């Protein structure tokens, strides 16, 4: 049986036909074709198939939208190359794996502190980037082709960005690589979303009486302290970007996230992504002003029926007024009035406020596969050591009840550093 990296002459004229033998024939049937798109022209050639396949997904993820994918390539410059694998079975689209190849800095951390930052050429499979809901056999083929890309030195590492842990692709991506290539200690994280209620009263009624009381108090106290001076402005158009970016940058510079290198950054990449999002009608940039001073920001992308959170921050100066929560309440009230939004996706990672407001959650973990070569294996060993140490320290801190104290202390120190 032969699997081909091949293109139909009429639809995909730019592809080169290459034949490969698959040694394990039991997994594959006749009529299976594998197509790899490596250029922007080839990506555009499969746009109709891509869009049709994504529209059939049970949960649309904006990262896997072709326009979002192309905007990330544009924002990343010439060093990032497309790599999209498309499977066809008996002439019908069966699956697609959406990725890109770039030089990737792997930050190895102890707690919040980065101790090493080795660089590898990485084939990144984007979040939500496996389309078609294929069966286990096709997943095995996809992963096998990625392993071959590593052996051909097209990349040093494959990175699956946050796979659902209850999925076949997660199970197989952990099982398939050898002992030296497998990335160990995957960090398990809960991903939360919330159904947007029909009106704000329904949102408040879903909270406990104590929580409901506190939320309303936060808003009232701030408005009483600064009467007529508290306002939220939502920026969604391209000609409004400069004002939104200026406000978010001013806030982010004072946060502990900024000291960690994950705050809002005003650079070419950020501006390109926000500009494209605004052109497509996705952008929602919310800024809370107090006496015309920006105090909190919340960026999001509205795609399909979902509002995808894409970055938050608040000025510590206003922390006693719970400005982050006040802004969130303003956003929720606006979303309740918008019939086009059904879900609020809180994004990656767990947090108390996500557990408090979310009504649906699933578990995710990112997966690493390293090439079976000396340097990638060495980096894998370093990563395994630091991840193992982190897991041990976290276990001890959880057992002693100190994990919350340590995290707050570390964040406070980072926040102080950001003010210097």
ABEGO torsion letter per residue (X at the ends): XBBBBBBBAAABAABBBBBBBBABAAABBBGBBBBBBABAAAAAAAAAAAAAAAAABABBBAAABAAAAAAAAAAAEAABBBBBBBBBBGGBBABBBBBBBBBBBBBBBBEABBABBBBBBBBBBBBGABBGGBBAAAAAAAAAAAAAAAAAGABABBBBBGBBAABAAAAAAAAABBAAABBBGBBBBBBBBBBBBABAAAAAAABBAAAAAAAAAAAAAAAAABBGABBBBBBABAAAAAAAAAAAAAAAAABAAAAAGABBBBBAAAAAAAAAAAAAGABBBBBBBBGGBBABBBBBBBBEABBBBAEBBBBAAAAAAGAAAAAAAAAAAAAAABAABABBBAEBEBBAAAAAABABBBBBBBBBBBBBBAAAAAAAAAAAAAAAAAAAAAAAAAAAGAAAAAAAAAAAAAAAAAAX
